[in-house]
Amino acid sequence: MKRLKLEDINSLPNVPSKELEIEEWGVSIEIQGINKATQIELGRIIDGKDTDAFDYQKELLKACIVDPQLTDEDVDNLYTKDSSVIDKIFVEINALNGVGGSAKAEQF
């Protein structure tokens, strides 16, 4: 196996992404995994004095839903919709990031 060289870093693969079909709404979105820098930023939200897990979730949606790109207002509007569908989006995001013991999400 080839040893990693510093000049190889820029050509390494990026985070995975996938098209996620939301059958309940008849639409699809593109989601992506998070890189280490984003993981650190999101972790700081949880440790913040004025933030909580819900702030973390909102930022996770903004970081992982790449098409369409969401603003704070968009996420707030999305949160007024069916919670079971929003939870399915989180399941897919977590699966893409290898969270929850498996890198493959259950099919709904």
Biopython code that builds the backbone (N, CA, C, O; Angstrom):
import numpy as np
from Bio.PDB.StructureBuilder import StructureBuilder

atoms = [
    (1, "MET", "N", (0.848, -1.176, 0.000)),
    (1, "MET", "CA", (0.000, 0.000, 0.000)),
    (1, "MET", "C", (0.892, 1.238, 0.000)),
    (1, "MET", "O", (1.921, 1.292, 0.674)),
    (2, "LYS", "N", (0.469, 2.212, -0.766)),
    (2, "LYS", "CA", (1.208, 3.464, -0.878)),
    (2, "LYS", "C", (1.116, 4.260, 0.420)),
    (2, "LYS", "O", (0.055, 4.330, 1.040)),
    (3, "ARG", "N", (2.221, 4.852, 0.822)),
    (3, "ARG", "CA", (2.224, 5.712, 2.004)),
    (3, "ARG", "C", (1.711, 7.096, 1.608)),
    (3, "ARG", "O", (2.071, 7.625, 0.556)),
    (4, "LEU", "N", (0.870, 7.671, 2.458)),
    (4, "LEU", "CA", (0.321, 8.993, 2.220)),
    (4, "LEU", "C", (1.417, 10.040, 2.273)),
    (4, "LEU", "O", (2.243, 10.053, 3.186)),
    (5, "LYS", "N", (1.412, 10.905, 1.296)),
    (5, "LYS", "CA", (2.328, 12.040, 1.265)),
    (5, "LYS", "C", (1.504, 13.310, 1.396)),
    (5, "LYS", "O", (0.326, 13.335, 1.040)),
    (6, "LEU", "N", (2.122, 14.354, 1.904)),
    (6, "LEU", "CA", (1.403, 15.602, 2.122)),
    (6, "LEU", "C", (0.773, 16.134, 0.842)),
    (6, "LEU", "O", (-0.324, 16.691, 0.876)),
    (7, "GLU", "N", (1.442, 15.970, -0.261)),
    (7, "GLU", "CA", (0.880, 16.470, -1.522)),
    (7, "GLU", "C", (-0.316, 15.640, -1.994)),
    (7, "GLU", "O", (-1.018, 16.052, -2.917)),
    (8, "ASP", "N", (-0.560, 14.478, -1.378)),
    (8, "ASP", "CA", (-1.705, 13.637, -1.731)),
    (8, "ASP", "C", (-3.006, 14.116, -1.078)),
    (8, "ASP", "O", (-4.087, 13.757, -1.544)),
    (9, "ILE", "N", (-2.927, 14.907, -0.027)),
    (9, "ILE", "CA", (-4.108, 15.248, 0.773)),
    (9, "ILE", "C", (-5.196, 15.909, -0.068)),
    (9, "ILE", "O", (-6.369, 15.565, 0.076)),
    (10, "ASN", "N", (-4.841, 16.838, -0.932)),
    (10, "ASN", "CA", (-5.854, 17.538, -1.736)),
    (10, "ASN", "C", (-6.581, 16.617, -2.700)),
    (10, "ASN", "O", (-7.707, 16.921, -3.092)),
    (11, "SER", "N", (-5.988, 15.522, -3.091)),
    (11, "SER", "CA", (-6.633, 14.630, -4.051)),
    (11, "SER", "C", (-7.383, 13.473, -3.381)),
    (11, "SER", "O", (-7.926, 12.609, -4.070)),
    (12, "LEU", "N", (-7.417, 13.451, -2.052)),
    (12, "LEU", "CA", (-8.151, 12.398, -1.353)),
    (12, "LEU", "C", (-9.648, 12.575, -1.557)),
    (12, "LEU", "O", (-10.109, 13.696, -1.773)),
    (13, "PRO", "N", (-10.419, 11.487, -1.493)),
    (13, "PRO", "CA", (-11.869, 11.595, -1.684)),
    (13, "PRO", "C", (-12.521, 12.458, -0.610)),
    (13, "PRO", "O", (-12.071, 12.507, 0.535)),
    (14, "ASN", "N", (-13.591, 13.134, -1.011)),
    (14, "ASN", "CA", (-14.362, 13.954, -0.084)),
    (14, "ASN", "C", (-15.390, 13.103, 0.631)),
    (14, "ASN", "O", (-15.382, 11.879, 0.503)),
    (15, "VAL", "N", (-16.266, 13.732, 1.376)),
    (15, "VAL", "CA", (-17.314, 13.027, 2.100)),
    (15, "VAL", "C", (-18.333, 12.448, 1.122)),
    (15, "VAL", "O", (-18.519, 12.987, 0.031)),
    (16, "PRO", "N", (-18.993, 11.355, 1.503)),
    (16, "PRO", "CA", (-19.991, 10.761, 0.600)),
    (16, "PRO", "C", (-21.238, 11.639, 0.498)),
    (16, "PRO", "O", (-21.535, 12.429, 1.394)),
    (17, "SER", "N", (-21.950, 11.484, -0.600)),
    (17, "SER", "CA", (-23.225, 12.180, -0.766)),
    (17, "SER", "C", (-24.207, 11.226, -1.441)),
    (17, "SER", "O", (-23.812, 10.221, -2.032)),
    (18, "LYS", "N", (-25.477, 11.557, -1.344)),
    (18, "LYS", "CA", (-26.495, 10.729, -1.998)),
    (18, "LYS", "C", (-27.760, 11.535, -2.224)),
    (18, "LYS", "O", (-28.031, 12.520, -1.538)),
    (19, "GLU", "N", (-28.521, 11.086, -3.202)),
    (19, "GLU", "CA", (-29.840, 11.636, -3.481)),
    (19, "GLU", "C", (-30.819, 10.904, -2.566)),
    (19, "GLU", "O", (-30.876, 9.674, -2.571)),
    (20, "LEU", "N", (-31.578, 11.649, -1.793)),
    (20, "LEU", "CA", (-32.535, 11.066, -0.859)),
    (20, "LEU", "C", (-33.948, 11.378, -1.336)),
    (20, "LEU", "O", (-34.355, 12.538, -1.393)),
    (21, "GLU", "N", (-34.688, 10.331, -1.676)),
    (21, "GLU", "CA", (-36.073, 10.503, -2.099)),
    (21, "GLU", "C", (-36.974, 10.568, -0.874)),
    (21, "GLU", "O", (-36.917, 9.699, -0.004)),
    (22, "ILE", "N", (-37.795, 11.591, -0.812)),
    (22, "ILE", "CA", (-38.754, 11.747, 0.269)),
    (22, "ILE", "C", (-40.126, 11.477, -0.340)),
    (22, "ILE", "O", (-40.814, 12.382, -0.812)),
    (23, "GLU", "N", (-40.494, 10.207, -0.312)),
    (23, "GLU", "CA", (-41.711, 9.766, -0.994)),
    (23, "GLU", "C", (-42.957, 10.452, -0.468)),
    (23, "GLU", "O", (-43.880, 10.736, -1.232)),
    (24, "GLU", "N", (-42.992, 10.721, 0.826)),
    (24, "GLU", "CA", (-44.173, 11.355, 1.420)),
    (24, "GLU", "C", (-44.461, 12.717, 0.808)),
    (24, "GLU", "O", (-45.614, 13.144, 0.754)),
    (25, "TRP", "N", (-43.437, 13.390, 0.356)),
    (25, "TRP", "CA", (-43.591, 14.726, -0.203)),
    (25, "TRP", "C", (-43.424, 14.746, -1.725)),
    (25, "TRP", "O", (-43.646, 15.778, -2.358)),
    (26, "GLY", "N", (-43.037, 13.623, -2.306)),
    (26, "GLY", "CA", (-42.851, 13.558, -3.756)),
    (26, "GLY", "C", (-41.672, 14.378, -4.259)),
    (26, "GLY", "O", (-41.704, 14.905, -5.370)),
    (27, "VAL", "N", (-40.619, 14.485, -3.429)),
    (27, "VAL", "CA", (-39.436, 15.265, -3.794)),
    (27, "VAL", "C", (-38.177, 14.494, -3.408)),
    (27, "VAL", "O", (-38.238, 13.465, -2.735)),
    (28, "SER", "N", (-37.056, 15.009, -3.845)),
    (28, "SER", "CA", (-35.771, 14.471, -3.396)),
    (28, "SER", "C", (-34.868, 15.623, -2.987)),
    (28, "SER", "O", (-35.061, 16.766, -3.403)),
    (29, "ILE", "N", (-33.882, 15.300, -2.166)),
    (29, "ILE", "CA", (-32.864, 16.257, -1.755)),
    (29, "ILE", "C", (-31.518, 15.576, -1.881)),
    (29, "ILE", "O", (-31.442, 14.348, -1.921)),
    (30, "GLU", "N", (-30.460, 16.360, -1.944)),
    (30, "GLU", "CA", (-29.113, 15.794, -1.918)),
    (30, "GLU", "C", (-28.539, 16.025, -0.530)),
    (30, "GLU", "O", (-28.530, 17.145, -0.018)),
    (31, "ILE", "N", (-28.061, 14.940, 0.068)),
    (31, "ILE", "CA", (-27.431, 15.056, 1.380)),
    (31, "ILE", "C", (-25.985, 14.612, 1.259)),
    (31, "ILE", "O", (-25.628, 13.860, 0.353)),
    (32, "GLN", "N", (-25.158, 15.083, 2.179)),
    (32, "GLN", "CA", (-23.753, 14.673, 2.207)),
    (32, "GLN", "C", (-23.326, 14.438, 3.644)),
    (32, "GLN", "O", (-23.941, 14.930, 4.589)),
    (33, "GLY", "N", (-22.259, 13.674, 3.779)),
    (33, "GLY", "CA", (-21.668, 13.460, 5.087)),
    (33, "GLY", "C", (-20.937, 14.705, 5.534)),
    (33, "GLY", "O", (-20.829, 15.681, 4.791)),
    (34, "ILE", "N", (-20.437, 14.663, 6.755)),
    (34, "ILE", "CA", (-19.692, 15.808, 7.260)),
    (34, "ILE", "C", (-18.212, 15.472, 7.327)),
    (34, "ILE", "O", (-17.827, 14.323, 7.545)),
    (35, "ASN", "N", (-17.403, 16.480, 7.139)),
    (35, "ASN", "CA", (-15.960, 16.302, 7.284)),
    (35, "ASN", "C", (-15.575, 16.572, 8.739)),
    (35, "ASN", "O", (-16.411, 16.993, 9.538)),
    (36, "LYS", "N", (-14.346, 16.336, 9.071)),
    (36, "LYS", "CA", (-13.895, 16.479, 10.451)),
    (36, "LYS", "C", (-14.032, 17.918, 10.949)),
    (36, "LYS", "O", (-14.414, 18.141, 12.098)),
    (37, "ALA", "N", (-13.724, 18.886, 10.098)),
    (37, "ALA", "CA", (-13.828, 20.292, 10.513)),
    (37, "ALA", "C", (-15.270, 20.636, 10.889)),
    (37, "ALA", "O", (-15.502, 21.317, 11.887)),
    (38, "THR", "N", (-16.232, 20.172, 10.101)),
    (38, "THR", "CA", (-17.638, 20.423, 10.400)),
    (38, "THR", "C", (-18.056, 19.679, 11.662)),
    (38, "THR", "O", (-18.829, 20.201, 12.466)),
    (39, "GLN", "N", (-17.552, 18.472, 11.838)),
    (39, "GLN", "CA", (-17.855, 17.699, 13.043)),
    (39, "GLN", "C", (-17.411, 18.457, 14.300)),
    (39, "GLN", "O", (-18.127, 18.482, 15.300)),
    (40, "ILE", "N", (-16.251, 19.060, 14.241)),
    (40, "ILE", "CA", (-15.742, 19.835, 15.374)),
    (40, "ILE", "C", (-16.630, 21.054, 15.627)),
    (40, "ILE", "O", (-16.977, 21.342, 16.772)),
    (41, "GLU", "N", (-17.001, 21.774, 14.553)),
    (41, "GLU", "CA", (-17.872, 22.942, 14.694)),
    (41, "GLU", "C", (-19.207, 22.556, 15.320)),
    (41, "GLU", "O", (-19.703, 23.247, 16.210)),
    (42, "LEU", "N", (-19.783, 21.458, 14.855)),
    (42, "LEU", "CA", (-21.058, 21.005, 15.398)),
    (42, "LEU", "C", (-20.923, 20.578, 16.853)),
    (42, "LEU", "O", (-21.826, 20.816, 17.655)),
    (43, "GLY", "N", (-19.810, 19.952, 17.197)),
    (43, "GLY", "CA", (-19.563, 19.552, 18.579)),
    (43, "GLY", "C", (-19.500, 20.743, 19.511)),
    (43, "GLY", "O", (-19.916, 20.650, 20.666)),
    (44, "ARG", "N", (-18.990, 21.848, 19.032)),
    (44, "ARG", "CA", (-18.906, 23.058, 19.856)),
    (44, "ARG", "C", (-20.282, 23.626, 20.155)),
    (44, "ARG", "O", (-20.477, 24.276, 21.182)),
    (45, "ILE", "N", (-21.232, 23.388, 19.269)),
    (45, "ILE", "CA", (-22.597, 23.855, 19.500)),
    (45, "ILE", "C", (-23.177, 23.162, 20.728)),
    (45, "ILE", "O", (-23.806, 23.805, 21.568)),
    (46, "ILE", "N", (-22.967, 21.860, 20.831)),
    (46, "ILE", "CA", (-23.495, 21.099, 21.961)),
    (46, "ILE", "C", (-22.853, 21.559, 23.265)),
    (46, "ILE", "O", (-23.517, 21.604, 24.301)),
    (47, "ASP", "N", (-21.576, 21.899, 23.222)),
    (47, "ASP", "CA", (-20.861, 22.324, 24.425)),
    (47, "ASP", "C", (-21.096, 23.785, 24.784)),
    (47, "ASP", "O", (-20.660, 24.233, 25.845)),
    (48, "GLY", "N", (-21.775, 24.537, 23.924)),
    (48, "GLY", "CA", (-21.995, 25.961, 24.168)),
    (48, "GLY", "C", (-22.961, 26.216, 25.312)),
    (48, "GLY", "O", (-23.833, 25.395, 25.599)),
    (49, "LYS", "N", (-22.800, 27.348, 25.955)),
    (49, "LYS", "CA", (-23.668, 27.711, 27.083)),
    (49, "LYS", "C", (-25.065, 28.104, 26.631)),
    (49, "LYS", "O", (-26.034, 27.879, 27.355)),
    (50, "ASP", "N", (-25.181, 28.687, 25.441)),
    (50, "ASP", "CA", (-26.469, 29.175, 24.964)),
    (50, "ASP", "C", (-27.057, 28.310, 23.856)),
    (50, "ASP", "O", (-27.978, 28.740, 23.161)),
    (51, "THR", "N", (-26.539, 27.099, 23.682)),
    (51, "THR", "CA", (-27.021, 26.216, 22.625)),
    (51, "THR", "C", (-27.347, 24.845, 23.214)),
    (51, "THR", "O", (-26.920, 24.502, 24.316)),
    (52, "ASP", "N", (-28.115, 24.074, 22.448)),
    (52, "ASP", "CA", (-28.491, 22.743, 22.907)),
    (52, "ASP", "C", (-28.551, 21.779, 21.728)),
    (52, "ASP", "O", (-28.131, 22.111, 20.619)),
    (53, "ALA", "N", (-29.075, 20.589, 21.979)),
    (53, "ALA", "CA", (-29.121, 19.551, 20.946)),
    (53, "ALA", "C", (-29.979, 19.970, 19.748)),
    (53, "ALA", "O", (-29.705, 19.556, 18.622)),
    (54, "PHE", "N", (-31.007, 20.783, 19.979)),
    (54, "PHE", "CA", (-31.834, 21.220, 18.870)),
    (54, "PHE", "C", (-31.085, 22.196, 17.969)),
    (54, "PHE", "O", (-31.267, 22.177, 16.752)),
    (55, "ASP", "N", (-30.253, 23.039, 18.548)),
    (55, "ASP", "CA", (-29.394, 23.917, 17.742)),
    (55, "ASP", "C", (-28.442, 23.068, 16.904)),
    (55, "ASP", "O", (-28.196, 23.362, 15.734)),
    (56, "TYR", "N", (-27.908, 22.006, 17.521)),
    (56, "TYR", "CA", (-27.023, 21.083, 16.818)),
    (56, "TYR", "C", (-27.757, 20.464, 15.620)),
    (56, "TYR", "O", (-27.217, 20.416, 14.515)),
    (57, "GLN", "N", (-28.981, 19.993, 15.846)),
    (57, "GLN", "CA", (-29.728, 19.350, 14.769)),
    (57, "GLN", "C", (-29.987, 20.312, 13.610)),
    (57, "GLN", "O", (-29.872, 19.932, 12.444)),
    (58, "LYS", "N", (-30.333, 21.539, 13.931)),
    (58, "LYS", "CA", (-30.582, 22.518, 12.873)),
    (58, "LYS", "C", (-29.319, 22.771, 12.048)),
    (58, "LYS", "O", (-29.379, 22.843, 10.821)),
    (59, "GLU", "N", (-28.185, 22.904, 12.721)),
    (59, "GLU", "CA", (-26.928, 23.129, 12.004)),
    (59, "GLU", "C", (-26.521, 21.892, 11.206)),
    (59, "GLU", "O", (-25.930, 22.005, 10.133)),
    (60, "LEU", "N", (-26.841, 20.711, 11.737)),
    (60, "LEU", "CA", (-26.557, 19.476, 11.006)),
    (60, "LEU", "C", (-27.353, 19.425, 9.708)),
    (60, "LEU", "O", (-26.819, 19.043, 8.667)),
    (61, "LEU", "N", (-28.618, 19.805, 9.762)),
    (61, "LEU", "CA", (-29.416, 19.853, 8.535)),
    (61, "LEU", "C", (-28.812, 20.821, 7.529)),
    (61, "LEU", "O", (-28.691, 20.499, 6.347)),
    (62, "LYS", "N", (-28.434, 22.005, 7.995)),
    (62, "LYS", "CA", (-27.854, 22.993, 7.078)),
    (62, "LYS", "C", (-26.534, 22.506, 6.488)),
    (62, "LYS", "O", (-26.222, 22.810, 5.337)),
    (63, "ALA", "N", (-25.756, 21.754, 7.264)),
    (63, "ALA", "CA", (-24.471, 21.255, 6.770)),
    (63, "ALA", "C", (-24.631, 20.069, 5.833)),
    (63, "ALA", "O", (-23.834, 19.904, 4.910)),
    (64, "CYS", "N", (-25.647, 19.240, 6.050)),
    (64, "CYS", "CA", (-25.750, 17.982, 5.314)),
    (64, "CYS", "C", (-26.733, 18.011, 4.153)),
    (64, "CYS", "O", (-26.595, 17.221, 3.220)),
    (65, "ILE", "N", (-27.714, 18.892, 4.182)),
    (65, "ILE", "CA", (-28.590, 19.024, 3.014)),
    (65, "ILE", "C", (-27.941, 20.054, 2.106)),
    (65, "ILE", "O", (-27.938, 21.248, 2.405)),
    (66, "VAL", "N", (-27.395, 19.586, 1.002)),
    (66, "VAL", "CA", (-26.638, 20.486, 0.133)),
    (66, "VAL", "C", (-27.434, 20.967, -1.075)),
    (66, "VAL", "O", (-27.051, 21.944, -1.719)),
    (67, "ASP", "N", (-28.535, 20.291, -1.389)),
    (67, "ASP", "CA", (-29.391, 20.758, -2.474)),
    (67, "ASP", "C", (-30.819, 20.387, -2.139)),
    (67, "ASP", "O", (-31.200, 19.222, -2.255)),
    (68, "PRO", "N", (-31.613, 21.356, -1.727)),
    (68, "PRO", "CA", (-31.340, 22.783, -1.706)),
    (68, "PRO", "C", (-30.545, 23.184, -0.460)),
    (68, "PRO", "O", (-30.614, 22.516, 0.571)),
    (69, "GLN", "N", (-29.805, 24.262, -0.565)),
    (69, "GLN", "CA", (-29.099, 24.783, 0.604)),
    (69, "GLN", "C", (-30.107, 25.499, 1.482)),
    (69, "GLN", "O", (-30.909, 26.301, 1.002)),
    (70, "LEU", "N", (-30.058, 25.199, 2.785)),
    (70, "LEU", "CA", (-31.043, 25.732, 3.716)),
    (70, "LEU", "C", (-30.490, 26.881, 4.544)),
    (70, "LEU", "O", (-29.320, 26.882, 4.927)),
    (71, "THR", "N", (-31.348, 27.857, 4.814)),
    (71, "THR", "CA", (-31.038, 28.939, 5.745)),
    (71, "THR", "C", (-31.688, 28.596, 7.092)),
    (71, "THR", "O", (-32.417, 27.610, 7.202)),
    (72, "ASP", "N", (-31.421, 29.408, 8.098)),
    (72, "ASP", "CA", (-32.073, 29.218, 9.394)),
    (72, "ASP", "C", (-33.591, 29.265, 9.245)),
    (72, "ASP", "O", (-34.302, 28.451, 9.833)),
    (73, "GLU", "N", (-34.080, 30.209, 8.468)),
    (73, "GLU", "CA", (-35.519, 30.344, 8.257)),
    (73, "GLU", "C", (-36.090, 29.109, 7.553)),
    (73, "GLU", "O", (-37.178, 28.645, 7.895)),
    (74, "ASP", "N", (-35.360, 28.581, 6.573)),
    (74, "ASP", "CA", (-35.805, 27.374, 5.870)),
    (74, "ASP", "C", (-35.927, 26.198, 6.832)),
    (74, "ASP", "O", (-36.897, 25.442, 6.772)),
    (75, "VAL", "N", (-34.949, 26.043, 7.717)),
    (75, "VAL", "CA", (-34.996, 24.951, 8.693)),
    (75, "VAL", "C", (-36.175, 25.147, 9.636)),
    (75, "VAL", "O", (-36.876, 24.186, 9.953)),
    (76, "ASP", "N", (-36.403, 26.372, 10.086)),
    (76, "ASP", "CA", (-37.553, 26.643, 10.949)),
    (76, "ASP", "C", (-38.855, 26.270, 10.234)),
    (76, "ASP", "O", (-39.745, 25.682, 10.848)),
    (77, "ASN", "N", (-38.974, 26.603, 8.955)),
    (77, "ASN", "CA", (-40.161, 26.238, 8.181)),
    (77, "ASN", "C", (-40.267, 24.725, 8.031)),
    (77, "ASN", "O", (-41.357, 24.163, 8.137)),
    (78, "LEU", "N", (-39.155, 24.075, 7.788)),
    (78, "LEU", "CA", (-39.134, 22.616, 7.656)),
    (78, "LEU", "C", (-39.598, 21.960, 8.953)),
    (78, "LEU", "O", (-40.271, 20.929, 8.926)),
    (79, "TYR", "N", (-39.242, 22.553, 10.074)),
    (79, "TYR", "CA", (-39.618, 22.007, 11.381)),
    (79, "TYR", "C", (-41.118, 22.121, 11.664)),
    (79, "TYR", "O", (-41.601, 21.528, 12.628)),
    (80, "THR", "N", (-41.857, 22.866, 10.853)),
    (80, "THR", "CA", (-43.306, 22.925, 11.022)),
    (80, "THR", "C", (-43.999, 21.787, 10.271)),
    (80, "THR", "O", (-45.221, 21.658, 10.331)),
    (81, "LYS", "N", (-43.226, 20.967, 9.567)),
    (81, "LYS", "CA", (-43.773, 19.855, 8.780)),
    (81, "LYS", "C", (-43.744, 18.568, 9.591)),
    (81, "LYS", "O", (-43.309, 18.556, 10.742)),
    (82, "ASP", "N", (-44.204, 17.498, 8.987)),
    (82, "ASP", "CA", (-44.340, 16.186, 9.625)),
    (82, "ASP", "C", (-43.025, 15.732, 10.264)),
    (82, "ASP", "O", (-42.021, 15.541, 9.577)),
    (83, "SER", "N", (-43.049, 15.565, 11.575)),
    (83, "SER", "CA", (-41.819, 15.212, 12.295)),
    (83, "SER", "C", (-41.284, 13.845, 11.891)),
    (83, "SER", "O", (-40.072, 13.631, 11.923)),
    (84, "SER", "N", (-42.153, 12.915, 11.513)),
    (84, "SER", "CA", (-41.656, 11.588, 11.134)),
    (84, "SER", "C", (-40.820, 11.663, 9.853)),
    (84, "SER", "O", (-39.864, 10.904, 9.691)),
    (85, "VAL", "N", (-41.175, 12.568, 8.953)),
    (85, "VAL", "CA", (-40.390, 12.738, 7.726)),
    (85, "VAL", "C", (-39.047, 13.392, 8.057)),
    (85, "VAL", "O", (-38.011, 12.979, 7.536)),
    (86, "ILE", "N", (-39.061, 14.403, 8.915)),
    (86, "ILE", "CA", (-37.814, 15.061, 9.316)),
    (86, "ILE", "C", (-36.903, 14.050, 10.000)),
    (86, "ILE", "O", (-35.695, 14.040, 9.762)),
    (87, "ASP", "N", (-37.477, 13.200, 10.849)),
    (87, "ASP", "CA", (-36.679, 12.169, 11.523)),
    (87, "ASP", "C", (-36.061, 11.194, 10.526)),
    (87, "ASP", "O", (-34.940, 10.730, 10.734)),
    (88, "LYS", "N", (-36.778, 10.877, 9.444)),
    (88, "LYS", "CA", (-36.223, 9.993, 8.406)),
    (88, "LYS", "C", (-35.011, 10.650, 7.738)),
    (88, "LYS", "O", (-34.038, 9.975, 7.403)),
    (89, "ILE", "N", (-35.079, 11.964, 7.550)),
    (89, "ILE", "CA", (-33.935, 12.682, 6.971)),
    (89, "ILE", "C", (-32.735, 12.549, 7.907)),
    (89, "ILE", "O", (-31.619, 12.297, 7.454)),
    (90, "PHE", "N", (-32.962, 12.719, 9.209)),
    (90, "PHE", "CA", (-31.872, 12.560, 10.171)),
    (90, "PHE", "C", (-31.307, 11.146, 10.170)),
    (90, "PHE", "O", (-30.095, 10.967, 10.284)),
    (91, "VAL", "N", (-32.164, 10.142, 10.044)),
    (91, "VAL", "CA", (-31.696, 8.750, 9.987)),
    (91, "VAL", "C", (-30.763, 8.566, 8.805)),
    (91, "VAL", "O", (-29.713, 7.937, 8.934)),
    (92, "GLU", "N", (-31.135, 9.109, 7.657)),
    (92, "GLU", "CA", (-30.301, 8.988, 6.457)),
    (92, "GLU", "C", (-28.988, 9.742, 6.611)),
    (92, "GLU", "O", (-27.935, 9.251, 6.205)),
    (93, "ILE", "N", (-29.050, 10.936, 7.199)),
    (93, "ILE", "CA", (-27.824, 11.712, 7.428)),
    (93, "ILE", "C", (-26.898, 10.952, 8.368)),
    (93, "ILE", "O", (-25.697, 10.853, 8.117)),
    (94, "ASN", "N", (-27.458, 10.416, 9.452)),
    (94, "ASN", "CA", (-26.640, 9.654, 10.395)),
    (94, "ASN", "C", (-26.039, 8.418, 9.749)),
    (94, "ASN", "O", (-24.878, 8.090, 9.994)),
    (95, "ALA", "N", (-26.816, 7.735, 8.930)),
    (95, "ALA", "CA", (-26.301, 6.544, 8.241)),
    (95, "ALA", "C", (-25.161, 6.916, 7.297)),
    (95, "ALA", "O", (-24.158, 6.207, 7.212)),
    (96, "LEU", "N", (-25.322, 8.026, 6.594)),
    (96, "LEU", "CA", (-24.281, 8.479, 5.664)),
    (96, "LEU", "C", (-22.993, 8.812, 6.410)),
    (96, "LEU", "O", (-21.894, 8.660, 5.878)),
    (97, "ASN", "N", (-23.149, 9.268, 7.649)),
    (97, "ASN", "CA", (-21.986, 9.607, 8.469)),
    (97, "ASN", "C", (-21.495, 8.432, 9.314)),
    (97, "ASN", "O", (-20.555, 8.583, 10.094)),
    (98, "GLY", "N", (-22.119, 7.272, 9.167)),
    (98, "GLY", "CA", (-21.686, 6.097, 9.924)),
    (98, "GLY", "C", (-22.067, 6.155, 11.389)),
    (98, "GLY", "O", (-21.425, 5.510, 12.217)),
    (99, "VAL", "N", (-23.100, 6.916, 11.725)),
    (99, "VAL", "CA", (-23.562, 7.030, 13.105)),
    (99, "VAL", "C", (-24.686, 6.023, 13.333)),
    (99, "VAL", "O", (-25.544, 5.829, 12.472)),
    (100, "GLY", "N", (-24.673, 5.393, 14.489)),
    (100, "GLY", "CA", (-25.748, 4.454, 14.817)),
    (100, "GLY", "C", (-25.381, 3.023, 14.545)),
    (100, "GLY", "O", (-26.262, 2.164, 14.499)),
    (101, "GLY", "N", (-24.109, 2.734, 14.362)),
    (101, "GLY", "CA", (-23.672, 1.359, 14.234)),
    (101, "GLY", "C", (-23.655, 0.811, 12.821)),
    (101, "GLY", "O", (-23.164, -0.295, 12.591)),
    (102, "SER", "N", (-24.183, 1.567, 11.874)),
    (102, "SER", "CA", (-24.208, 1.080, 10.504)),
    (102, "SER", "C", (-24.119, 2.254, 9.552)),
    (102, "SER", "O", (-24.690, 3.316, 9.798)),
    (103, "ALA", "N", (-23.402, 2.054, 8.471)),
    (103, "ALA", "CA", (-23.305, 3.098, 7.457)),
    (103, "ALA", "C", (-24.417, 2.956, 6.437)),
    (103, "ALA", "O", (-24.439, 3.681, 5.442)),
    (104, "LYS", "N", (-25.350, 2.025, 6.666)),
    (104, "LYS", "CA", (-26.443, 1.810, 5.737)),
    (104, "LYS", "C", (-27.770, 2.012, 6.474)),
    (104, "LYS", "O", (-28.017, 1.363, 7.490)),
    (105, "ALA", "N", (-28.615, 2.899, 5.973)),
    (105, "ALA", "CA", (-29.892, 3.200, 6.635)),
    (105, "ALA", "C", (-30.928, 2.162, 6.290)),
    (105, "ALA", "O", (-30.851, 1.493, 5.259)),
    (106, "GLU", "N", (-31.902, 2.038, 7.175)),
    (106, "GLU", "CA", (-33.049, 1.187, 6.910)),
    (106, "GLU", "C", (-33.877, 1.844, 5.800)),
    (106, "GLU", "O", (-33.927, 3.070, 5.697)),
    (107, "GLN", "N", (-34.508, 1.037, 4.994)),
    (107, "GLN", "CA", (-35.395, 1.555, 3.953)),
    (107, "GLN", "C", (-36.777, 1.769, 4.551)),
    (107, "GLN", "O", (-37.271, 0.923, 5.297)),
    (108, "PHE", "N", (-37.401, 2.890, 4.228)),
    (108, "PHE", "CA", (-38.733, 3.190, 4.747)),
    (108, "PHE", "C", (-39.758, 2.945, 3.682)),
    (108, "PHE", "O", (-40.951, 3.138, 3.918)),
]
sb = StructureBuilder()
sb.init_structure("model")
sb.init_model(0)
sb.init_chain("A")
sb.init_seg("    ")
for serial, (resi, resn, name, xyz) in enumerate(atoms, 1):
    if name == "N":
        sb.init_residue(resn, " ", resi, " ")
    sb.init_atom(name, np.array(xyz, "f"), 0.0, 1.0, " ", f" {name:<3s}", serial, name[0])
structure = sb.get_structure()
